[in-house]
Amino acid sequence: MQRKRAIVLQQEWGDKPCEHPAFAKEYDLGERTGNFICTQCGKSFTFREKVELRAAKGP
């Protein structure tokens, strides 16, 4: 997902809580950033943060 699209998602989502159900690879100007974006709220996460979130949710 392009960073610009994630920013739009964040603005549309607002301050509502999000369970971050799915992630997409983050791109900025066509280049991979190494981060991941929640496809629901647009928040950006590092790989480590993504793994920790998944582990906290359980199987």
Secondary structure by P-SEA (a helix, b strand, c coil): ccaaaaaaaaaaaccccccccbbbbbbcccccccbbbcccccccccaaaaaaaaaaacc
